[in-house]
Amino acid sequence: MSWQGIEGHDDNVQRFRRAIASNRLASTFLFVGPPGIGKRAFALKLAQSLLCQRIDPVELNPCGHCDACIQVTAGTHPDLILVSKPAEKSAIPVAALVGDDNRRMREGLCHDISLKAFMGGRKVAIIDDADYLNEEGANCLLKTLEEPPPYSVLILIGTTPDKQLPTIRSRCQTIRFQPLETDVVAELLESRGLVGDPAEARRLAAISGGSLERALELAAEELWTFRRQLLAALVKRPLPSVELAQATVAFVDAAGKEAPARRARARQLIAFTAEFYGQLLRALAGGAARGDADLVAAVNAAQRIGGFSEEGVMAAVDRSLEALAHVDRNAHQATLIECWLDDLARILETNQPVAEYAG
């Protein structure tokens, strides 16, 4: 079933319906789950339901035609406040929350949500990319989260609770969103005209991890061509880290001049590497490697070559996940990739995490 065209989150719809019907709707929420599964769309549709002028919000079925619904769709509703990380920034600007130095607490989300609703109902604020709240920005929100204005709803959208400060988590009701079913991702790819071939839609859905966003990122053929080269390098002993870093940096740079596109490609390649070592660890522990034919073949080749230990491979997974977490920060991407692959080479030769032999 779908709610207002949003697939896969009916349990959360019912949760909100029950809360509204019993007049127990909280004021602050933290939406968490993998990227690309509809959390932002859900938040916007919830806002539209709460602000709709014609339909009882208990039903969570906004009419879509009143002035309020039209303004929410256009992003111009005076009682809907939207904040997100600018593409060129590494964090949500503090000014978006509390105003700049000259207008501190006279503009920004915390000021705007405290004002009386323009249209006589609720005020709703949505912070997308809440994973990118820095400590100063998160602290600016604490008073608003702890003492939310009457008839206000504040929604933070992130990937995991662990990426939020404990003081943020403790002040929000956490709503977990699950990855989409493979069939749902495939249907969305086809119905929205994003992928024309049904077989290709099913293939991308199967490797998407339940994320429509990831499925689209993985649709580029050149990415899979480079992945085969990457896997071929990862099975070698010793790891040819210098040559692989040069090729990886060149491929990331080829994504274009825009930083978000290069970051997305870096994330993909590091995630491919973490996936390879994760499946190799599974195989070393006696299980069967899972994944597509290229991945399974690479894991089998690594086992035949030998020399991989469970400790070293586990450390390689950890180092890759650490690199993945740093992609969206202000690190120089070429340096990040070079250091990551150099660390992997040393980890796999010593079978120890970097911290245990560094210095």
N, C-alpha and C positions, 0 to 999 in steps of 0.2 A: 504493500500500500504506500501511497505518498500523501503528504500533507502540503497543500498549496504548491504542488510541483516539486517538493523537496522529498527526496527518496531516503529511506533507511533509518529514520529517526522517530518513528511513531511512538515509541515508549516515552521519549522525552516530551512529545506533544501531550500525551495523556498526563504526564507528571505536571505540566503547567496548567492543564485544564482543571485538574483536581485542586491545585493550589489556589487558582483564581476562584473556583466555585466555593471553596471553604473560606475565602477571604484571608488566605494565608500566604499570599505571594510575597516572597522576600524582595528586598530592595537591591541586593548586590549579588551578582552571579559571576562565576568563573567557568566559561565553556572550555573544555579541553578535549583533545583528540588529534589524530594525525591531520596534516594539512590536506586540503583538497577534498574534504568529505561533506562540506555543506554547513559548517558551523556559522560562518558569516551570513549566509543566506537564511539560515534558521533565525539568527538574531534579528535580522532586518524584518523578516516576516512576523516574528513575535512583536517587534516594535509597531509594525503596521496594525497588527491585531489589537494592541493596547491603545493605539491612537485613533483607530477607525471611529467615525462619528455615527455610523448607522447600525452596526452589529454589536451585540453583547460580547464583550471580550472573553466570556466564559467559553464560548464556542471556538475561539481562536480561528475564526474564518472571516477575515476582513472582506468587506464588500469589493474593494478594488476600484470603486468608482467615485467615492466621496472626495472632497477636497483634501482631507487628511491622507487618504490612501494614495492619491495621485502625488502629493507632495513627498510622501515617504519614498515612493518609487523613484522620484526625481532627485531625492537627496536634499530637498529644500524645505522640509517641514521645520517650522521654527522651534518645535519642542523635541526634535531629534538631533542629538549632538554626535557627530562621527569623528573619531580620532584614529589615525593609523600612522605607521612609520613611513616617512617619505622614502622613495626608492633610493635616493642618493645618500640617505643617512644610515648610520649604524644603530641608532636608538630613537625612540619616540622623543621629540623635543620637549623639554620641560615647559617651554612657552605654550605649547598646545594644551597643557593641563592647567597652568596657573598664570599665563600671560608672560610677556617679556619683562625685562628688568624695570622698564618705565611704566608698565601697566600691571604689575604683580597683584594678583587676586582681584583685578578689575576686569579681567577677560580670561578666556580659556575655559576648559571643561568644568573645573571645580566652581568657577564663578557662575557660568551659564546655567548649570543644573540647579543652582540654589535659587534662581529667579522663579517667580510665579509663571505657570504655564500660560503661553500666549493664547492657546485655544481652549483653555478651561479644563483640560484633563490632566494627564500625566506628562512628565518629562522623561525621556529615555536617552541614555548615553551609551554608546558602544565604542569600546577601545579595541580595535583590531590590532593584531601583531603585539599583544601584551607581553609576549616573550622578550620583546625589545624595550621594555621599561628598564631604564637604568636605576640605580639605587636612589638617586635624587628624585627622579620622576615618580618612582613607586612611593617614596615617603611623602611626596606632595599629595598623594591620593588618600593617605591613611585617614585623615579627619573626615573626608567625604564618605569613605567606606564605612567608618565607624558610626557616623551620625548622618546618614543619608537624608536629604530633604524630604518632606512629606510628598507622597504621590510621585516619587521618582524611582526609576529602575536604571541601574548601572550594570552593564555587561562587559566583562573582560574576556577576550578570546585568545587562547594560547594553545600550545600543543600538550604540555604536561604540567601538573601542579609543581613539579620540582623546579621549573624555570621561573617560578614566582617567589618573591620573598615570603618567609613564613608569616610576616605581619599582613601581607596581602591575602594569603590563603585562609588565614584564620578569620578574616572579615567577610569572606565570600562563601556562598553556597556553590559547591562544585558540581557541575553538570557534565557527565562524561558522554562523549559521542564516539560510537564504535565505527571502525572502518566499514565501508560499503561492501555488500556482497559482490562477488565477481560478476554475477549475472546483471546486477544493477549497473555496475560500471560499464559493462559491454553495451547495455541498452542505452545508457546515457550517451556514450560515444556515437552510437548509430543515430539515435533519435534527434540529437542536436547537430547532426551533420559534421561531426568532428572527425570521424573516420568512415570512409565510404564502404570498405570491404568488411562484411560481418566476421569473417575468419580473423582478420587483423584486429578487429575490435575485441574479439574474445582473447586473442593472444596478449594484447596490451593489458586487458583487464586482469588476466591471470597473474601478471607480474607487477601489477600496480600497487599491491598491498592495500587494496580497497580505497585508493585515492584517485579521483578523476584527474586532479592536477598532475600527479606522478605519471598516470597513463599517457597524458598529452606530452609530457616531457620526454617520455621514452619512445615517442613515435618517430623520431628522427633516425633515418637509416644510418647516417654517418656516425651516430652515437654507438650503434651496435657494431659497426665495423671497427671502431676504435676499441670497444670493449673486448673484442676478440684478441686484438693486439695486447691489451692490458693483461688479460688472463694468461696469454702465452708468456708474458714477462714475469708474472707473479709466481709461476711454477718453477722458475729457474733458481738454481743455487750456485753462487750467491745471487741475491736479487740485484739486477743491474740498475741500481737506483739513479745513477747520474743520467744514463741514457733515457730511462723511463721518465724522469723528471722533466727533461728537455722536451720529450714528445708530449707529455701531459700538459705542460705549460703552453706549448704551441697550440694544442687542441682547444684548451680553455680560451686562449686569446682569439681563436678563430670563431668563437661564438658571436663576436661583434664588439663594437665600441662601448655598448651600454653595460655598466657594472652588474645590474641584476641578471643579465643573460650569462655573463661569465661566471657569476657566483652560482647560478643554477647548474651550469655544466660542471663546475668543480664539485658541487655537492653530489651530482650523479656519479662521477668517477670515483670519488672517495667512498660513496655508498656501495658501488660495485665491488670495490676492494674489500670493504668490511664484510660484504655478503660472501665473497670467495673464502676469506679466512674463517668466517663463521661456519660455512659448510665443510671446510677442511677439518675444523675442530670436531665437528659432528662425526665425520668419517673416522678420525683418529680415535674417537671414543667408542667406536664400534658400530655406529649407526650408518645409515645410507644417506649419501648426499642428496639434497633436494634442490630442484630448480630446473632451468631449461637445459637443453642438450649441451650447449657450450659450457655452461657452468659445471655440470656434472663431469664432462670430459676433462676439464681443467683440474678438478679435484682429484679425479682418478689418476691423471698424469702426475700430480704432485705426490701422491702416495707411491707411485711406481719409482719416482726419482728418489724419494726418501729424504731423511735428514730433517724433517719437521717434527718438533715435539709439541705436545699439548700445551706446555707452559709457554713456549715461544709463540705459538699461533694465538693463544688466548691474549697474550700481551700485544700482538699485532692487531687483533680486533679492538682492544681497548685504545690503542694509539690511533687507529683509524676513526673511531667514534669521537675521540678527542679532537682530531683534525676537522671532522664534520661539524662539531659544535663551534669551531673557530671561523668557519667560512664566512659567516655573516658579520663578523667583527671587522675592525679596521686593519686587520693584518694584511700585509702585502701578499697578494695571492701567489705570485711566483715563489716568494720566500717560504710561504706556508707549505706549498707543495714540495719544494726541495727538502725542507727540514723533515716533513712527514715521511717521505720516501727514504731519506737517509736514516731516520730513526728505525723504520721498518727493516732495512738491511741489517742494521746493528742488532736489533732485537732478535731476528731470526738466526743470526750467527752465534749469539751468546745465549739464546733462549732465556733472556731476562728482560724485564721492562727497563726502559731507559734510565729511570731514576735509580735503579739498583747498581748500575755500573758507571753512570755519568760522574765525572769528576774523579 
